[in-house]
Amino acid sequence: MPEPRLSGVLKSTPDDFCVEEVLGFSPEGSGSHGLFWIEKIGTTTPQMIGRISRLARVAERDIGFCGLKDKHAVTRQWISLPLGTNEPDWFDALPEGVRVLDWARHPKKLRRGIHRGNRFTITLRGISGEDPDFSSRLERLATTGFANYFAEQRFGTDARNLDLLARLGATIESGRVGRSDRNWGISTLRALIFNEVLSRRIQADTVAAAQEGDLAQLAGSNSRFLVTADEVDHAQARIHQRDIRLTGPLWGAGTVPTEAAVRSLETALADEVLRQFSAEGDTTIWSNHLSAWRVDHDRRALMAPLMEPVASFEEGSEGEVSLRLSFTLASGSYATAVLRELVQVVPA
């Protein structure tokens, strides 16, 4: 797809970036946990959970949530707390910018990634440039999906998680790495490798072209299968029907689950990334880390669906044009990965 012709400013105010979790199910109304529908502005999800932990006198590890939400935004998400027979009494003590919109009892704690997706409403201000094909560009994304990149948030403020990777790649004793560093390191490493593979396949025009050795994933599920040589044409037809999507690597220990040229590409690009963050280029350090931390290979769709997209241009009183976008993404996909396909984003 050609480079975007429009540019605009993102997050001039928190109201310009709104996201609501789509849970995919309703609280059952009974049980030992409470599900709380919370709106927050100007705070991170961990900060919010830390404050609620103290107010509700519940350990942070016992508080469940589906995913992390942006700080500089208006976000609505679900969290769960164990209640027993008690009723919550901490709503009025929440800090400014955090409020409980609704709650109900439920039998279970929420797990990461259990939600169906997220609904975004985003306003970009100061739109400049001309793109007469903007509507068709948006329709094409809704039809074919968008490149499912991990966005900048995964790499930390000013990409500081890369410094963490360099430190972990020089740490021989896996057991001496703290849980937080380990988790952020794994997430960052996997994101880097996945993005490299995705970029290379986009360059080669194979991001949606089935090959022998690909691992395909059924749309809307985690069910996957290996594409064999005699199934390539059939797999390609299913990609056009949006029944399946090809996947890229979330790197781990052990044998890579793809085969043939796909495995060769993924292994070569992973080796490049691992060498970059290994002391003296010794990638066995990372092999030992991933094995000790029991990180298995996993997969992520190379292309992700863009659902229910709506766009409108609005002119302000002083002639400034804003673009308002609404769309729904499956859990794990980033709104900024969609924006990069439509607009050249200028940070506020």
N, C-alpha and C positions, 0 to 999 in steps of 0.2 A: 504494500500500500504506500502511495506517495507520502512524503513528509507533510505534516499539518501546515496549513497556510495561515491559520489564525493563532494569535497569542493572547494571553490574558493572565491576570494576577489571581493567584489562589490564596485563600485564607486571609483576606483583608481583615475579617472579623471571624470569631468562632462560628457565627451563624452561617457563614459561607460554606461550611463543611458539616453536614448533618448525616449521621448514620444511625440506623436502627437495626438491631438484631432481628432476624426472622427465625424464631425458635423451631418452628415446624411441628410443635405439639403444645398443648395447654396444660397448666398445672392441674393435677387431679383433684385438688381440693381437700385432700386428707393425707396424713403421713407425718413423719417425724422431722421433715425438713420444711423450710419455707423458701419459695421462689420469689425474688424481689425484682421488680421491673424498675430500674434506676436510671435517672437522667443525670449526666454530669457535664460540667463545662470547666475547662481550665485545669484539669487534673488528670493524671494517668490512672489506668485501671489498678495497678499495684498500690498507688497512693490511696485510692478510694477504699480498696480492700483492707489496707492497713488501718485506716481510721475506723471502718466498720468493725474490724476485729476487736479493737480496743473498746468501742462503745457497747458492742454486744457481748463482750467477754467470751469470745470464741477464737480459738487458734486459727491463724491465717491458713494453715494447711487444711483445715476443715471447711473452708469457704470455697464453694465451687463456682466456676465461671466458664463461659464458652470461648472467649477470646479477648485479646488486648485491644483496646480502643484508643484512638488518638487523644492527645491532650488538648491541642488547640482546635477544638471542634465541639459541637453539641452532639453528644452520643447517648444512646439509650441501649442498655444491655441488661441481661438477666444475671443474677448471682443467686447462689443457694447457701443457706446456713442451717445447721442442725438446731432444732428448736425444742425437741422433746415435747413436753406439755405446756411450755411457756409461750407467752405472747410477746412479740417484739415491742420494746418500749424506748427505742433509741432514735426514732425518726427526727424528733425535734432538735436533737443535738448534732445532726450532720453539719459539716462545714458548708460555707457559702458555695453555691454552684453544684451541690449534690442534693438530690431529693428522690424519695421513693414515690413513684407514680402509682404503683399497685403491688399487691402481693397475695399469695395464696399458698396453702400447704401442698406438699408433694412428698412422695415416698423416698426419693433418691437425691443424692448430691449430683449437681451438674458436672459434666466432664468436658475437658477442652475439645473443641471442634465438633460437639454434638449438635450444634445449631445448623439449620438448613442453609443459612446465608445471611446477607446483610443488604439492607435497602439504603442507598445513598441519595442525598439531594445536595448538589454542589453548585455554587455560584462562582463564576469567574468574572472578574470586573476588568474594566478598561480594555475590552476586546478591540484588537486592531487587526488589519489585514482583511482580505476577501477570500472566501471559499464558496463559490457557487455550488460545489459538489458536496457540501457538508452533510446534507440530509442523506445522500446516497452513501457517503462514507459511514455514517451511523448505521444505516440499514445493512450495509455489508458486514459490519462488526456483529450485528444482531444475528446475521445468517451464518457467518463462518466462525464467530468467536474472536477472541483477541489473544495476543501473546501473553502467556500467564507468568510474566516475570515476577520475581520477588522484588519488591520496591525498596526504596532507600531506607525505610524504617527498619528493615531487617538488619541493616549494617550499622545502626547506631548513629547518634548525633556526630556529625563531621566524620562519619565512617570509622569511629573509634573502635568498633568491634574488630577491625582488621589488626589493630595493635594487639588486641587480646589473642587473635589467632597466631600472630607471630610469637607471642609469649608461650602459648600452649605448645606450639611446634618446637619450642626449645626446652620443654619440660619432659624429662624422660620418665619420671615416676607418675603414672596415671592416677594412682591412688591419692596423691597429694593435691589434686585439683579440686577446689570447692564446687559444690553443686551448681551454684549460679554461673560461675565461669564455664563449667562443663556444658551446661545447657545452652548458654549463649554461644559458646564456641561451636558446638555441634550445629546449631541453627544457622549460624553465619557461614560455616564451611559448606554445608549442604546448599545454601542459597547461591553461593558463588559458583559452585560446580554446575548446579542446575541452570543458572543464567548463562553460563558459558556454552553449555550444550544447546540451549534454546537459541541463542544468537547464531551459533554455527549452523544449525538446521534451518533457520530463517534465511541465512546467506545462501545455503545450498538449495533452497526451495524444497525442502523435504519435511518441513514442520507438520504438514498434513498429507504427506505422501508415504504410504505404507511401504516398508522394506522388510525383507527377510531378517528376522532377529529382533524386530520391534516388539515391545510389550504394549499391547493396547488395553484400554480400560473402557468398560461399558459406561455410557453416559448416566450420570446420576447415581453411580455406585462405585465401590472399590473392587469390584470383580474384574480380574485381568486375565489375559491369555497371550501366549507367545504367537507371533505371526510367523508361520512356516513358509517355505518357498512356494508351495502350491496354494497358499491361502492369501497371497499378496493382493490379487485382483479382487477377491471377495472382501477383504478387509478395506480396500480402497473404496469400494461401493458403499460399505457401511459408514465410512468416514463422511462421504458425501450426503448420506442420509442422516447424519448427526447421531448415529446410533452408538458410535465409539469414538474415542480420541486417543491419539498416540501419547505416550508418556516419556518423561525424562527422569533422570536419577536424583533421588535423595540419598546421598552417599552413605555407605555403612561398611561394616566388616564382612569378610567372606566373599563368595563368588557373586559377580555381577549377574543379574537375572536375564539380561538381554544376550543376544548371540550375534555372530557374524560381524558385518561392518558396523552395525549399531553399537555392539559391545566395544569394538576397537576404538570408535570415536569417543565414546563415553569414558573409557579407561584412559585414553591419551589426554583428554582435556582435564580429567580429574587429577592425573599425575602432574600436569602443569600447575594446577592450583595448589596441590599438596606440596610440591617442591618450593613454591613461592613462600610458603609459610612453614617450612621445616628447617631446622638448624642444619646448615651445610648441605641442604638439599636431601637430607635423609628422610624419605617418606615412611620408613618403617616406624618412626615415632608415631605417626598418625594411625598406622595400622594397629599398633599396640594400644593406643588410646581408644580407638573405636571398638576394638575387641574387649578391652577391659571395662568399657562403659556399656557394653552390650547394645551397641547401636547397629541394628540390622539395616540392610538395603531396603529402601522403600521407593515409591514412585509418585509423581505428580504430573497432571495433565499438562502437555506443552501448550495447548490452546484451551481457553476457558470460555464458557458461555456468558454472553451479555444478555440479560433478561429484562424485559419491560422497559426499554430505553425511551425516554421522553426528553426533548430538547426545545428550548424557546429562547429567543433573543429579546431583550428588553432595553429600551432607551430611557435613560434617566432624565431628570429635569435640566441638567447641564449638558445633555447630548452624549454622555458616556454610555456605551453599550455594554450590557452584561449578558452572559450566557448562563442559563440555568439548565442543569442536567440532572435527571433522575434515572436510576437504574438499579437493578438487583444483581448481586454476584453471589456465587456459591461460596461457602465458608473457605477461607484460605486464600482467596484471590484479592488483589489490591485494586482499589479505585484509581490510584495513580497510574497503574498499568493501562487502564482504559483511557485516562486523560491523555497519555502520551501518544495515543493513536489519533486523537482528535484535535488537540490544541497544544501549542508550545507554551508550557506553563512557566510563569514568572513568579517566584516566591514573594510573598508579601514582605 
